[in-house]
Amino acid sequence: MAQKSIDLIEHSRRILAAIQPTTIRSVCYQLFTCGLIEDMGSGSTHNVSRLLVIAREKGNIPWEWIVDETRQEERVSSWNGLGEFGETVVRGYRKDFWQHQESWLKVYSEKGTVGGILRPILDEFAIGFKVLHGFGSATAAHDVAEESHVGDRYLEILYIGDFDPSGMHVSEVDLPGRVEKYGGVVDITRIALTRPDCTDALPSFSAETKRRDPRYSWFKRNYGDRCWELDAMNPNALRQRVRNAILSRIDRDAWAHCQAVEKAERESLNSYIKAWPRS
């Protein structure tokens, strides 16, 4: 292997050690920002992807440092017996802390690639995550409207997406408008990328590359002539942004009470399940 490739793998390993878990595209953005690859074109990103496969196959980079939520396997759960199932029940038991909060939070994004990046935060707070894959379907918007009327809590969506014609239009116009059309009452708060994020510190590209997007003129009028991709944001910064947004909306006393109750319930459940047959 050429020394240039060896060096690129080592730079990637150091980046991943600091920001994992993340996507290959996110690694590419970090390399590009540091001037270690020429651009974000397919030639450069495919080369990084190829080298990261080699590095993981050789054991130089742990497989779990790189996530790919677009190719997750789905299957029906099964166990070897009641004993093993019981252990799964204890590990998987989570009390719904959100029942005792004023709001009910979900995180939405136009991009499925960030799901794995945010998984530690989503799991910590038991937050739902929905990928809109660009513009969400009418069914998805209707489901949100229906969910907003469940229980006494108000539903708030924390939105993360690209700062470009489609990405901005989804959170600022399309999703709010369609949810309202179907009778929903939802607070939609865009937390990334926001205008303060879009500086020279992150790679950007001309809005002219999105000229064929029907939202191009609207974006130019409202946000200017530069675009930024969510993938360019440092994954640690994105995780912290989402975590801070969640914490700022939590009643800490109610949350702590639920934690104490959950601990007692888990201990009680564990005592009961230990009596189950192990074969």
N, C-alpha and C positions, 0 to 999 in steps of 0.2 A: 504494500500500500504506500502511496506517495506520502511524503512528510506533511504536505499541505492537508491531506485528508486526516492523517493521524492527529494533527494539531486541531483541526476542526472538531473532531470527536472529543478531544480533551476539553476544548472550550465549551462544547455542548454539555459535557458531563458536569462541569463546574456550574454552569447555568442551571441545569436541572437539579443539582444538589440544593440550590438555593430556593427554587420556585416550584418544585414538584409537589403534587401531581399536576401535569399540564399536558397540552397537546403539542404535536410536532410543529404546527404552524406558530404556536406561541414561542417555541424555541427559536424558530426561524426569525421571528420579529426581534427577539433579544439579540441574536447574532447580527442582524442587519443594523440595529441601533448602535451596536458596538463596532460597526465597520468590518465585521468578520466575514460577511458575504456581500456580494455586490448589490443585490436587489432582492425584491420579493417575487420575482418572476418564477414561472414553473421550473425553469432549469435549475435555479439555485435551490428552491425548496425541495424539489425531487432529489437532488443530490444530498441534502441534509437528511431527508427521510431515509434514503438508501444507507447512508453511513450510520444512522441511529439503529437501523435494523442489524447491521453488522456488529455494532458495539453491544447490543443487547444479546445477540446470539453468542458472542464471545464472553459474556458475563461482565463486561466493563461498565455497563449501565443497567441497573435493575429494571426489569420489565414494568413493574408497577409505577415507575416514575412517569410513564407516558400513558395517557388515557385516550380511548377512542370510543365515545359513547354512541357512535353511529352504527356499531357492529356488535351490539350486545345480544347474547343468546337468551331466548325465552324458553322456559320449560316448566312443567308441573313439578312442584316440590314433592319429594318422597323421602322416607326414612327406613332404617333397618329394623326399627321396633319402637314401642312406646317410650322406652327409656331414652333413646336418641331424640325422639320427637319432644319429649319433656324438656330436655336440655335446650333444644331450640326455642321452645316456648319461653323459658326463663330468660335466655339471652335476648330474645326478640321483644319481650314485653316493654312497652313504652306507654306511660300514662299520657293522656292528651292534656298537656299543660295549657294549650290554647283555649280550652273551654273556660278557663278562669282569667282570660285576658279580654280587654275591650275590643281588640281588633283580631283579625284572622289573616295571617300573612301568607302570600305565595310569591314565588319568584318566576317571572316569565322572561323568555328570551326568544329572539328570532333564530338563534343559532344553537344547535344541539351540541356543538363542540365544547361549550363551556360547562356542560353538566358535570363532567368528571372533575373539572377544576374546582367547582363549588361543592362537590359531594361532601367533603368534611364538614362544611358549615351547614349544609342542608340537613345532614344526618344529626349534627349536634343539637339543632333546634327543631327537628322534625318538621321541616318546611317543605311544602309541595313545590315541584319544579315542572313547568310546562314549556315545551319547545313549540313555537308557532311555525317554524320552517318558513320564514319570510312572513307573508300575511296569513294570519290564521283563518281557518274556514268559518263559515257561518255557524256550523254546528258548535265549534269551539267557543265562539263569541256568545252563543245562546246558552251554552253550559255555564259560562262565567256569570251571565245574568241570573240564571237560576240559582247558582251557588250563593250569590250575594244576598238571597232572601232566607237562607238556612240559619236558624238560630237568631240570637239577639246581637251577636257581634257584627261589626261592619268588616267587609272584606277589603283588604288593601293589596294591590299588586305592586311589587318592586320590579321594575323593568330594566333589563340590561340589553344593549344592542349597539350596532354600528352607528356612527355619526355620519350618515350619508342619506340620500333621498328616501330610500325605502325604510331604512332603520329608524329615522326620525319620524316619518309619517305614521308608522305603525303605532308608536307610543303617544304621539301628540294628536293624531287625528283619527286614524282608522279604528284602532281598538276601542278608545273611549266612545267614539260615535256609534259603533255597532253594539256595544254593550248597552248603551243608553237606548238605542232603538229597540232592543229586546226587553226593556224594562228593568235593567240592572242598575244597582246603585253601588259603584265601586270607585275607590280612590286608586288611581294609577300614578305611581311616582317613578320617574326615570332617575336611576341612581348611577348609571354608567352606560355609555360614555356621555358625559355632560360637557357643556362648553368649557368649564375650567380644566377639564382633562385634555382638551384639544389644543396643545401647544407644540412648540418645536421639539419638545422632549420626546414626542411620539412621532413615528413616521406617518406622513399623510400623502394624499394623492389628489389630483385635480378632479373637481366635480364634473369636468368635461367628459371624463371616462364614463359617467353615468347619464350622458345626454339622452340616451334612448329610454331611460326610466321615466314613466309618466309623471313621477313626482319631482323631476329634475328642476323645472321652473319654480315650483313651490319652494324647494330647498334653497335655491339660489337667492330668492327674495328674502327668505327668513334666516338663513344661516351662512350665506357666503359661498365661496368657490373652492373650499378645501374640504376633503372628507378624511375620516379616520376609521380604522377597523377596531372592533372590540378586542380582537386577538392581539393587538399591539400593546395592550395594557398589561403591566406586570401582574402575573397571576396572584402573587402575594398581596398586591395592592387591591386587586379585585375582590379577593376573599375578605380582606379587612374592610373594604367598603360595604360589602353585603352584611358582614357581621355587625358593623357599627350601626347600619340601618335597622337591623333586627333589634339590637340591644336598646336603641333609642325608643323603641315602641313597646318595650316589655315593662310590665309592672313587676319589679324585682321581688317584692315581698310575696306576691302571689306565686311567682315562679319558684322561689325558695321553698314555700310551703308544699308545692306540688312535688318538688324533689324529695322532700322528707317523706311524704306519703308514698311516693313511688318506691323508695328504698324499703319501707316497711312491707309494702305489698309484694315486692320481689322476693323478700326473705320468706314471707308466708307461702308464696307460690312454690319456692324452691323446696321448702320443707315437705309440702304435699307431694310434689313430683318425685322426690327421692324415694317414696314408697311404691312407685310404679314398678312393674316387672321390667327387668333389664334385657330380656330376650324375646 
